[in-house]
Each structure stands twice: as structure tokens, then as C-alpha cells.
Amino acid sequence: MAASSPFLILLILLFLLSSVSSITPLDPNQLEALRSINLPISNNSLLCIPSSNCDNNQPFRHLISLTISNCSDEVTLSFTALQSLSSLTSLTFIDCHISTIRFPLQLTQHLNSFTSIRSLRKLTGVWLSKLTNLVNLTVIGVPVNASSSKIILQGMKFLQFITLSQCDLRGSIPRNLSPDLMFIDLSGNRLMGKIPYSLTQLTTLRHLNLASNSLNDTIPITIGDLVSLQNLSLASNRFSGHIPDSLSALSELTRLDLGSNGFTGKIPNFLNDMKKLKYLNLERNDFQGILPFNATFIKRMEFFRVSENYNLCYNVSVLGLNKKLGIAPCDENGMPVSPSPSPSPLYELAGDDDDDGSLEQKKSVNNGQRKVVVGVAIALSAIVFLVVFLVCLSKCCK
């Protein structure tokens, strides 16, 4: 065993040396480009810089992903620097309030992921539309100058993930989107109109967030064709009508948010049968009738809201008295019971004053009775004293 130890050590050293020798430095042109952007880059950098990934090419490694965050005022992008970084397939900006510049053609063709979170000033739809090979597009908290989102998305045929949230987008939801889409978030914009039929035919779609827009009309019956959907949020729009029965086909749904709209009719019973549902928000609508859920259903919800539906009520025999629901209990006809007026502060105070007054009155009566007794006792004592005095006086006179 001892004789084999030096051989084992030699093998380990050879392995380490081969590993070290396989590490190649970053492309000098890319290092120079990163320095020109004023990113903190070491002169002896053998590996990738933080927040990036590299390939394993020889003789130099090349950046394939780069995240630039919390930019200082010294960070500046140039067309020349971006030309040297055209090997990038993923580029992310987070909290970088720098001006948008023209991307080299090679970079726009290579990028399959682009993210801008509260970054890049003067972003336009035309500028974004040139990134035609994207699989993932994420823009959050950045006003985008575009007449409609169609300008941005119509040429992106490979998209699987779209997030254009809080971008001040207007117009309608674009039709003929990439058929491979799995994730759509268009929340917090100014979109108007209906949900297009083409959107409900994206059978791979798992996440659809259209909250906080000005969308209207009803939920299309074809919503049930989104068989892979797990998250549906239509909150804070102007939708109306009933929840369609076709929604029951969404067996994978875990989150349903229809709050703050104008939905009417009864809450459908089929929601009870959606076993994966964990988040349900139906508040601030105009639903009516009896709440169809029992205590077991509500207990398994991670989030549950039905308040501010003034024509909706719950069955006391099923749920007991539950003021936390924010709706009234039902009467014997299945109608909301007008909540009995809780005693007003003035009424409560008046009641308390009456009680205090009666106590004071009792005290004053008792005190008066005591005073009468004392007075009588004093009077009797005075009479006795007077009688004794007169008797003594008459004896003295004799």
C-alpha cells in the first residue's frame, strides 16, 4: 500500500495539471470590450467574470451570457464593444439606467435571451423587434415607445417566454404569436379589447398573466383549449359575463385570479373539483347566489378571496358564522342577509352612560335613605335629651 501511494499522488498531480492546462483565458478582445464598458475586470482573468457564462473554445474562451446590474454612471455601452461581445446568446440588464444603443447585426442574431429590468432609457418597439431569434424576452418596469405590442412580437417566431410588464403598452393583444409559447405576462399595461381566439390555441402555454390592463368582454369559451395552463390571472380589467364551463377543462390550474372585474352569475361548482387549485381570487365582482365551497376546500387554499361581491352569500350550516369571508350569510331563500347593524359607538356610549347613571341613582337613593335614618336618630336623640333635661329641671325646681 505504501509503495502505491507515490504513484497515486503522481496521478492526482497529473490530473490537476491537466485540469489547469485545460482552462483557457477569456478572449482578449472581449476583455478589452468589457473594460471599455467600465466593468471591473481583472487583468489576470482566466475564467469568466462574475454574472456570466463562457464556452470552452480554444485558444480563448468566449462569453455566452452576461448580466450587468446596478450600473454606476461610469458604465457606457459602445457599438465597438458590443461587436466584440457578439458571441453572447444571453444579455441581461438590471437597474442600469443607461441609454439604448444600436446592437451589431451579429449580436442581434445570436441573442436568444434578452432581459431589461428597470434598465435602458428610450427603449422602442422597433429596437426590440430586431431581436428576431429570441426564445426569452423580458422587459419589466421600462416604458416602451410602441404604437402596439404587435410591432415588438410579430417577427419573433421562436419565443417561448414573453414578459412585457409595466411597459406602458397600448393597443390590443397581438394575434399570431409564436406557437411554442409557454409563458406570457403582459400585466400592468394599457391593453384594450378582447382576448383573441389565437391566444387560446397555444396548447403549450402554462402561464397567462393579463392583469391590470383595460381588457373587456367575456372570457372566451375556447379558454378550455389551454390544457397545459397552470396560472391564469385576469385581475383588474373590465371583463364581464359568467365564468365559462369550459374553464373546467384546465385540470392543471393552480392559480386563478379574476378579482376586480365585472363578472356576474353564480360561482361554478366545478371549481371544487380542480384538485390542483391553490390560489383563488374572485373578490370585487358581481357574483351572486350561494358560495359553493365547503370548509375543506377553503382550508386547502393558500390564498382565497371572495369579498365585495354584494349579491353573494354563504351557507351558515356549511361554513358556520365566518365574518372573514367578507360576504353576508344566506337567509332561508338563499339571499344575502342584510348585516345587522353593529352598535354604533354613540349607542354603545349611551348604553354605558345609562348603566352608570342607574348606578349613581342607586347610590344616591341609598345615600338618601342613610341620611333619613341618621336624621331620625338625631331627632330621637334630641327628643330624649330634651325629656331628660325637663325632668331634671322640674326636680330641681321642687
For each residue, the residues with C-beta under 8 A, 3 or more apart:
1: 4 5
2: 5
3: 6 7
4: 1 7 8
5: 1 2 8 9
6: 3 9 10
7: 3 4 10 11
8: 4 5 11 12
9: 5 6 12 13
10: 6 7 13 14
11: 7 8 14 15
12: 8 9 15 16
13: 9 10 16 17
14: 10 11 17 18
15: 11 12 18 19
16: 12 13 19 20
17: 13 14 20 21
18: 14 15 21 22
19: 15 16 22 23
20: 16 17 23
21: 17 18
22: 18 19
23: 19 20 46 47
24: 46 56 57 58 59 60 61
25: 28 45 46 60 61
26: 30 31 45 46 47 48 49 54 60 61 62 63
27: 30 31 60 61 62 63 84 87
28: 25 31 32 60
29: 32 33 84
30: 26 27 33 34 62 63 84 85 87
31: 26 27 28 34 35 41 45
32: 28 29 35 36 84
33: 29 30 36 37 80 81 82 83 84 85
34: 30 31 37 39 41 49 81 85
35: 31 32 38 39 41
36: 32 33 78 80 81
37: 33 34 68 75 76 77 78 81
38: 35 72 74 75 76
39: 34 35 49 68 75
40:
41: 31 34 35 45 49
42: 45
43:
44:
45: 25 26 31 41 42 48 49
46: 23 24 25 26
47: 23 26 54 61
48: 26 45 52 53 54 61 63
49: 26 34 39 41 45 52
50:
51: 66 67 68 69
52: 48 49 63 65 66 67
53: 48 63 64 65 90
54: 26 47 48 61 62 63 64
55: 61 62 64 87
56: 24 61
57: 24 60 61 62
58: 24
59: 24
60: 24 25 26 27 28 57
61: 24 25 26 27 47 48 54 55 56 57
62: 26 27 30 54 55 57 87
63: 26 27 30 48 52 53 54 66 85 87 88
64: 53 54 55 87 88 89 90
65: 52 53 88 89 90 91 92 113
66: 51 52 63 85 88 90 91 92
67: 51 52 92 93 94
68: 37 39 51 71 75 92 93 94 96
69: 51 92 93 94 95 96
70: 94 95 96
71: 68 75 93 95 96 97 98 119
72: 38 75
73:
74: 38
75: 37 38 39 68 71 72 96 98
76: 37 38 98
77: 37 81 82 98 99 101
78: 36 37 81 82 101
79: 82 83 101 102 104
80: 33 36 83 84
81: 33 34 36 37 77 78 84 85
82: 33 77 78 79 85 86 101 103 104 107
83: 33 79 80 86 104 106 107
84: 27 29 30 32 33 80 81
85: 30 33 34 63 66 81 82 88 107
86: 82 83 104 106 107 110
87: 27 30 55 62 63 64 110
88: 63 64 65 66 85 91 107 110 111
89: 64 65 110 111 112 113
90: 53 64 65 66 111 112 113 114
91: 65 66 88 111 113 114 115
92: 65 66 67 68 69 113 114 115 116 117
93: 67 68 69 71 96 98 115 116 117 119 120
94: 67 68 69 70 115 117 118 119
95: 69 70 71 117 118 119
96: 68 69 70 71 75 93 119 120
97: 71 118 119 120 121
98: 71 75 76 77 93 119 120 121
99: 77 120 121 122
100: 120 121 122 123 124 127
101: 77 78 79 82
102: 79
103: 82 107 108 111 130 131
104: 79 82 83 86 107 108
105: 108 109
106: 83 86 109 110
107: 82 83 85 86 88 103 104 110 111
108: 103 104 105 111 130 131 132 133
109: 105 106 132 133
110: 86 87 88 89 106 107 133
111: 88 89 90 91 103 107 108 114 131 133 134
112: 89 90 133 134 135 136 158
113: 65 89 90 91 92 134 135 136 137
114: 90 91 92 111 128 131 134 136 137 138
115: 91 92 93 94 136 138 139
116: 92 93 119 120 123 138 139 140 142
117: 92 93 94 95 138 139 140 141 142
118: 94 95 97 140 141 142
119: 71 93 94 95 96 97 98 116 142
120: 93 96 97 98 99 100 116 123 142
121: 97 98 99 100
122: 99 100 145
123: 100 116 120 127 128 139 142 143 144 145
124: 100 127 128 144 145 146
125: 128 129 144 145 146 147 148 149 151 152
126: 129 130 146 151
127: 100 123 124 130
128: 114 123 124 125 131 137 139 144 146 152
129: 125 126 132 151 152 153 154 155 156
130: 103 108 126 127
131: 103 108 111 114 128 134 137 156
132: 108 109 129 155 156 157
133: 108 109 110 111 112 158
134: 111 112 113 114 131 137 156 158 159
135: 112 113 158 159 160 161
136: 112 113 114 115 159 160 161
137: 113 114 128 131 134 152 156 159 161 162 163 164
138: 114 115 116 117 161 163
139: 115 116 117 123 128 142 144 163 164 165 167
140: 116 117 118 163 165 166 167
141: 117 118 165 166 167
142: 116 117 118 119 120 123 139 166 167
143: 123 167 168
144: 123 124 125 128 139 152 164 167 168 169
145: 122 123 124 125
146: 124 125 126 128 149 151 152 169
147: 125 151 170 171
148: 125 151 169 170 171 172 174
149: 125 146 152 153 164 169 171 173 174 186 189 191
150: 153 154 171 174 175
151: 125 126 129 146 147 148 154
152: 125 128 129 137 144 146 149 156 164
153: 129 149 150 156 159 162 174 177 178
154: 129 150 151 174 176
155: 129 132
156: 129 131 132 134 137 152 153 159 178
157: 132 178
158: 112 133 134 135 178 180
159: 134 135 136 137 153 156 162 177 178 180 181
160: 135 136 178 180 181 182 183
161: 135 136 137 138 181 182 183
162: 137 153 159 177 181 183 184 185 186
163: 137 138 139 140 183 185
164: 137 139 144 149 152 167 169 185 186 189
165: 139 140 141 185 186 187 188 189 209
166: 140 141 142 187 188 189
167: 139 140 141 142 143 144 164 188 189
168: 143 144 189 190
169: 144 146 148 149 164 186 189 190 191
170: 147 148 189 190 191 192
171: 147 148 149 150 191 192
172: 148 191 192 193 194 196
173: 149 186 191 193 195 196 199 210 215
174: 148 149 150 153 154 177 196
175: 150 196 198 199
176: 154 198
177: 153 159 162 174 181 184 198 199 202
178: 153 156 157 158 159 160 181
179: 202 204
180: 158 159 160 204
181: 159 160 161 162 177 178 184 202 204 205
182: 160 161 204 205 206 207 228
183: 160 161 162 163 205 206 207
184: 162 177 181 199 202 205 207 208 209 210
185: 162 163 164 165 207 209
186: 149 162 164 165 169 173 189 191 209 210 213
187: 165 166 209 210 211 212 213 233
188: 165 166 167 211 212 213
189: 149 164 165 166 167 168 169 170 186 212 213
190: 168 169 170 213 214
191: 149 169 170 171 172 173 186 210 213 214 215
192: 170 171 172 213 214 215 216
193: 172 173 215 216 217
194: 172 215 216 217 220
195: 173 199 200 210 215 217 219 220 223
196: 172 173 174 175 199 200
197: 200 201 220 222
198: 175 176 177 201 202
199: 173 175 177 184 195 196 202 208
200: 195 196 197 220 222 223 225 226
201: 197 198 222 225
202: 177 179 181 184 198 199 205 226
203: 225 226 227 228
204: 179 180 181 182 228
205: 181 182 183 184 202 208 226 228 229
206: 182 183 228 229 230 231 252
207: 182 183 184 185 229 230 231
208: 184 199 205 226 229 231 232 233
209: 165 184 185 186 187 231 233
210: 173 184 186 187 191 195 213 215 233 234 237
211: 187 188 233 234 235 236 237 257
212: 187 188 189 235 236 237
213: 186 187 188 189 190 191 192 210 236 237
214: 190 191 192 237 238
215: 173 191 192 193 194 195 210 234 237 238 239
216: 192 193 194 237 238 239 240
217: 193 194 195 239 240 241
218: 239 240 241 242 244
219: 195 223 234 239 241 243 244 247
220: 194 195 197 200 223 244
221: 224 244 246
222: 197 200 201 225 246
223: 195 200 219 220 226 232 244 246 247 250
224: 221 227 244 246 247 248 249 250
225: 200 201 203 222 246 249
226: 200 202 203 205 208 223 229 232 250
227: 203 224 249 250 251 252
228: 182 203 204 205 206 252
229: 205 206 207 208 226 232 250 252 253
230: 206 207 252 253 254 255 276
231: 206 207 208 209 253 254 255
232: 208 223 226 229 250 253 255 256 257
233: 187 208 209 210 211 255 256 257
234: 210 211 215 219 237 239 257 258 261
235: 211 212 257 258 259 260 261 281
236: 211 212 213 259 260 261
237: 210 211 212 213 214 215 216 234 260 261
238: 214 215 216 261 262
239: 215 216 217 218 219 234 258 261 262 263
240: 216 217 218 261 262 263 264
241: 217 218 219 263 264 265
242: 218 263 264 265 266
243: 219 247 258 263 265 267 268
244: 218 219 220 221 223 224 247
245: 248 268 270
246: 221 222 223 224 225 249
247: 219 223 224 243 244 250 268 270
248: 224 245 268 270 273 274
249: 224 225 227 246
250: 223 224 226 227 229 232 247 253 274
251: 227 274 275 276
252: 206 227 228 229 230 276
253: 229 230 231 232 250 256 274 276 277
254: 230 231 276 277 278 279
255: 230 231 232 233 277 278 279
256: 232 233 253 271 277 279 280 281
257: 211 232 233 234 235 279 280 281
258: 234 235 239 243 261 263 281 282 285
259: 235 236 281 282 283 284 285 305
260: 235 236 237 283 284 285
261: 234 235 236 237 238 239 240 258 284 285
262: 238 239 240 285 286
263: 239 240 241 242 243 258 282 285 286 287
264: 240 241 242 285 286 287 288
265: 241 242 243 287 288 289
266: 242 287 288 289 290 292
267: 243 271 282 287 289 291 292 306 312
268: 243 245 247 248 271 292
269: 272 273 292
270: 245 247 248 273 274
271: 256 267 268 274 277 280 292 293
272: 269 292 293 294 297
273: 248 269 270
274: 248 250 251 253 270 271 277
275: 251
276: 230 251 252 253 254
277: 253 254 255 256 271 274 280 301
278: 254 255 300 301 302 303
279: 254 255 256 257 301 302 303
280: 256 257 271 277 301 303 304 305
281: 235 256 257 258 259 303 304 305
282: 258 259 263 267 285 287 305 306 309
283: 259 260 305 306 307 308 309 326
284: 259 260 261 307 308 309
285: 258 259 260 261 262 263 264 282 308 309
286: 262 263 264 309 310 311
287: 263 264 265 266 267 282 306 309 311 312
288: 264 265 266 309 311 312
289: 265 266 267 311 312 313 334
290: 266 312 313 314 315 330 334
291: 267 306 312 313 314 315 319 325 327
292: 266 267 268 269 271 272
293: 271 272 297 298
294: 272 297 298 318 319
295: 298 299 318 319 320
296: 299 300
297: 272 293 294 300 301
298: 293 294 295 301 304 319
299: 295 296
300: 278 296 297
301: 277 278 279 280 297 298 304
302: 278 279
303: 278 279 280 281
304: 280 281 298 301
305: 259 280 281 282 283 326
306: 267 282 283 287 291 309 312 325 326 327
307: 283 284 325 326 327
308: 283 284 285 326
309: 282 283 284 285 286 287 288 306 312 327
310: 286 327 336
311: 286 287 288 289 336
312: 267 287 288 289 290 291 306 309 327 336
313: 289 290 291 327 328 329 330 331 334 335 336 337
314: 290 291 318 319 322 325 327 328 329 330
315: 290 291 318 319 329 330
316: 319 320 321 329 330
317:
318: 294 295 314 315
319: 291 294 295 298 314 315 316 322 325
320: 295 316
321: 316 329
322: 314 319 325
323: 326
324:
325: 291 306 307 314 319 322
326: 283 305 306 307 308 323
327: 291 306 307 309 310 312 313 314 336
328: 313 314 336 337 338 339
329: 313 314 315 316 321 336 337
330: 290 313 314 315 316 333 334 335 336 337
331: 313 334 335 336 337
332:
333: 330
334: 289 290 313 330 331
335: 313 330 331
336: 310 311 312 313 327 328 329 330 331
337: 313 328 329 330 331
338: 328
339: 328 342
340:
341: 344
342: 339
343: 347 348 351
344: 341 347 348
345: 348 349
346: 349 350
347: 343 344 350 351
348: 343 344 345 351 352
349: 345 346 352 353
350: 346 347 353 354
351: 343 347 348 354 355
352: 348 349 355 356
353: 349 350 356 357
354: 350 351 357 358
355: 351 352 358 359
356: 352 353 359 360
357: 353 354 360 361
358: 354 355 361 362
359: 355 356 362 363
360: 356 357 363 364
361: 357 358 364 365
362: 358 359 365 366
363: 359 360 366 367
364: 360 361 367 368
365: 361 362 368 369
366: 362 363 369 370
367: 363 364 370 371
368: 364 365 371 372
369: 365 366 372 373
370: 366 367 373 374
371: 367 368 374 375
372: 368 369 375 376
373: 369 370 376 377
374: 370 371 377 378
375: 371 372 378 379
376: 372 373 379 380
377: 373 374 380 381
378: 374 375 381 382
379: 375 376 382 383
380: 376 377 383 384
381: 377 378 384 385
382: 378 379 385 386
383: 379 380 386 387
384: 380 381 387 388
385: 381 382 388 389
386: 382 383 389 390
387: 383 384 390 391
388: 384 385 391 392
389: 385 386 392 393
390: 386 387 393 394
391: 387 388 394 395
392: 388 389 395 396
393: 389 390 396 397
394: 390 391 397 398
395: 391 392 398
396: 392 393
397: 393 394
398: 394 395
